[in-house]
Amino acid sequence: MMKFLKLEGLLDHLSGYVEDRIELLKLELQEDAASIGTKILLIGIMLMLGLFFLLFISIASAIMLNIVLVHAYLGYLIVGGVYLILTLIAFAFKDNEKIKKVLYKAIGKSFDKSN
């Protein structure tokens, strides 16, 4: 009878261990999810602020060019043309495998640094 009770105690300890491991895994997953969510939120905020900066610098540059060129629209056309050229360059290199590898590595490293 004692051997049976010891076996029962062993099974209780084993089931408690398994339950604790499951809880630990859940907590680790929650921590990883929170870390990734925080990074995504911060990157989104930085992108939004960067876009606002780019917008206001572009408008200021266009107004300055308007004053220098003494026309009410040429500055806006020049700044828009610069963005059109940058867009065409980006479009031309969109399938470049070297650029994709560099971006994948940079993104992977940014997520690896959190641990």
Backbone hydrogen bonds, N-H to C=O, Kabsch-Sander energy under -0.5 kcal/mol:
donor,donor_aa,acceptor,acceptor_aa,energy
5,L,1,M,-2.0
6,K,2,M,-2.5
7,L,3,K,-2.3
8,E,4,F,-2.3
9,G,5,L,-2.2
10,L,6,K,-2.3
11,L,7,L,-2.3
12,D,8,E,-2.2
13,H,9,G,-2.4
14,L,10,L,-2.5
15,S,11,L,-2.7
16,G,12,D,-2.3
17,Y,13,H,-2.3
18,V,14,L,-2.5
19,E,15,S,-2.4
20,D,16,G,-2.3
21,R,17,Y,-2.5
22,I,18,V,-2.2
23,E,19,E,-2.3
24,L,20,D,-2.5
25,L,21,R,-2.5
26,K,22,I,-2.4
27,L,23,E,-2.4
28,E,24,L,-2.4
29,L,25,L,-2.4
30,Q,26,K,-2.4
31,E,27,L,-2.3
32,D,28,E,-2.4
33,A,29,L,-2.6
34,A,30,Q,-2.5
35,S,31,E,-2.2
36,I,32,D,-2.6
37,G,33,A,-2.7
38,T,34,A,-2.4
39,K,35,S,-2.2
40,I,36,I,-2.6
41,L,37,G,-2.3
42,L,38,T,-2.7
43,I,39,K,-2.7
44,G,40,I,-2.4
45,I,41,L,-2.4
46,M,42,L,-2.7
47,L,43,I,-2.6
48,M,44,G,-2.4
49,L,45,I,-2.7
50,G,46,M,-2.5
51,L,47,L,-2.5
52,F,48,M,-2.2
53,F,49,L,-2.5
54,L,50,G,-2.6
55,L,51,L,-2.6
56,F,52,F,-2.6
57,I,53,F,-2.5
58,S,54,L,-2.3
59,I,55,L,-2.4
60,A,56,F,-2.5
61,S,57,I,-2.6
62,A,58,S,-2.5
63,I,59,I,-2.5
64,M,60,A,-2.5
65,L,61,S,-2.6
66,N,62,A,-2.3
67,I,63,I,-2.1
68,V,64,M,-2.6
69,L,65,L,-3.0
70,V,66,N,-0.8
71,H,66,N,-1.6
77,L,73,Y,-2.0
78,I,74,L,-2.7
79,V,75,G,-2.5
80,G,76,Y,-2.4
81,G,77,L,-2.4
82,V,78,I,-2.3
83,Y,79,V,-2.0
84,L,80,G,-2.2
85,I,81,G,-2.6
86,L,82,V,-2.4
87,T,83,Y,-2.3
88,L,84,L,-2.3
89,I,85,I,-2.3
90,A,86,L,-2.4
91,F,87,T,-2.5
92,A,88,L,-2.2
93,F,89,I,-1.5
94,K,91,F,-1.0
96,N,93,F,-1.5
100,K,96,N,-1.8
101,K,97,E,-2.4
102,V,98,K,-2.2
103,L,99,I,-2.4
104,Y,100,K,-2.7
105,K,101,K,-2.5
106,A,102,V,-2.4
107,I,103,L,-2.6
108,G,104,Y,-2.6
109,K,105,K,-2.6
110,S,106,A,-1.9
111,F,107,I,-1.5
112,D,108,G,-1.8
113,K,109,K,-1.7
114,S,111,F,-0.7
115,N,112,D,-1.1
